[in-house]
């Protein structure tokens, strides 16, 4: 070969004679025929001499074979021999060998990505990394579960007859693959509750599924994370190349739950339901936040809605917030203004009505935390999902609520009022945010009360919410007066 004239080449040692325990190999006529015809063409020939003025690599071996070069080296990080093909001339092979040696010298690993990886292996590797992030507190276990569900649709697409052969390796995907996957999602019909006998509808949340696949390929191509795709891989799911157009929201559209509907809702609630849904209206609480409200978080001036890391619970957005206490809420919760007590603020209906007595009823946050730690140690729970299951069991044993119970109470009242199915618990937050804006509450205070991330502008760090309590109280008296009147009348009637 022309390239071999640049340096002396010697044959690679025979595997069968150099291996300490060679496998037993039987030969037949066809084997000898193939070896005679093609063996020399595919034999690796090591280059040991180089042109004058070129220092050969010390840790990387260069072989010539059939019009290309193969680099081999021992990688301490991988604990094995790795190789890389170089299509080009000897200079290209030397340049690649230099880069490998620099990585070996600085990082003790070449950080060489795997050249071939199947889609199932890619998905499991990414989900394994997601699970580690959840165990480390970077993600919530529910987010990890959503990623797994989203990639389930990706696997279904891959196992279809149209794509299984053409894109066998993950590194083979291209723009056509991404467009076919987007079309597959657009036409996919699913059961809303997962039951095969229910009426199917078009899949929702295609954007989240595509974002998940995009994140998976970004992880795989990153040398510091997945590192399992070849250098130069271009993510066909990257933004601006494959991005679903967002549907604009009409800011002048009517709310699914209006103020009059909210007044009607509170009027139709019994005492238990009023104590549950009044703070969702007046404070804009998320539907899951009442589950983790403790009496220890209430004082005469503030209701604190906070993360409870002692129980491995973080609010959505991981942000604490406080709301000025109102007398109507103190009355609904039957709180002593000077001593709110201890334990969960909300209990299940059966417990509140005295029809059930849970084993941990009345336990303080401190006692529940110690019980949580004890159960985690007994069960040797180290993953975020395992700790979450133990936490949910403790909340249930203490008589606490669940999101499903809260949602069930809401729909029980909504059905009685004949509300449309489009109305949901989240619409209470839409109404709350709209009222804040209508009342002229400054944007920094609106972000804080909604539990959203503050602006990244420098002025945000200099701004303190000194008049939050007054602004909030004025807003309640001016815009929520009808709801407050219903709550006061219900107190007098009881």
Phi, psi and omega in degrees: 000150183298323183289336182289342179289344179287344181195163180286139179240143176229153182288145177291140179304145181289128182299323187292329182266337183269337182286134184294333181225072188294145177288155179281124184236130177256141182248146171225183185298321181294322178298313181296323179296316180295316181299321181291323185275324188239348186301315182293327181293324184260006180287138175280129179238116186283138177266120182245345180235139185234162180303157180300138179091356180249121178275123182290154176294145184266335185245355181241129177267138181247126178239148174253139179203117168049050173087007176214177181242151177233126177259138177227144178200159175273126183250111180298326180292319179275347182056047179185172177280134176241160180217162178211135178272142178233118175264112182160204179261186183297327179296319177298318179297318179295318180298318178294320179297323177298315181297320179296316181294325177298319177293319179297322181288321184272324186246354186058024173202146178280351182054038185282122179288154176288137186278330183228125178213133180282165183292318180297319178294323177297314181298313181294324177295317179295315180294327175296321177292321177298319180295321177296321178295323177293319179295330179275000177088003180283327178233159174273151177302328179294325176294318176299322178293322178295321177299315180297319179295319180297319182284348172297322176293325178297320180291320178300318179297318182294325183277001176288156185295332185288335188241345189298324183273321187288325183241060184293323180258146181296328181287356181269353186294147181218190184296323178298321177299314181296319179293321177296322179293319178297320178294323177299316180294322182295331183258002185284131177253130183228161174275131184301322181253010178083355180275135185293341185269356180278160178292130183276152177223169180293145180296135174255161178079028179300326182297319180294321180296314179295321177298322179294316178296320177301314180296324179296316181288328175295320177297316184293325182276348182281124182295335181269356181236265183289312177050049182232017176234151185294156176301142180085004179295135180251121183290112181287349179263004184297154182297153184076338174268320177222096183220121180287134178294133180280146179275119182294144178265130180279111182292346180263000180291151180290147177287148175292331173234114180269175179297319179297322178293324178295318177297318178297321181295310182296324179296325183277349182283150169277181186298318180299315181290324178296319180294334182275318188265342177301314178292335176290327177282309188282333180249352180065034182293148171289157188297332183270344186295325178299337181299326186248027174271128179244151177298336176294344180267006182246134172224173184303339184253329189224149163254120182259123175252103193228165170290147178239077183297337178299332177252017179059039178242133176232137177292160176296127186089349178056044182231134175276153176210159179229147178233140176298134179289145178238148183298326181295326179286322176300319179291318180297321182274356181056051182261143169278124186302329182267336182217090183296341181095193183227164176099181180297140179284326181242138176234162178298154184303316182299326179283318179298329180267006175077018181264358181209146180231100182286157185294332182252024183298133177083001180290142179285168178299322180296317180292320178295325178296316179294323177293322177298314179296321180295314181293323177297321178291319180295319182274357183053046182280117180242339180271157180296322181295319179295318178294324179296319178297319179293318178299315180296325177294320179294317178299318178295318180292337177273359179092013186286169179274173168229165178300320182298322179293318179296315180296323178296319178297321179297310183291334176297317178287318183298320179293322179296328179273354181073030180290154176292156181295339181293336180288132181219173178301325182295337180292340172298321178290326175298317179295317180299314181295322179293321178294320178301316180293317181295330180278357178079023178293132180302150184301318178302323179288324178296316178300318182294313183293330178278348182077024180267163179293138178289164177297152178271001178296149183299329184294337179298323180291338181266351185265124176249139185274074187287331184248025181301315183298317180292316180298320181293315180298319178296321179296318180296315183292327185271328187248336180252021187299322181292321177293317179298320180297319178297317181295321179291321178294322178294327177294317180293323181290332180275000000 
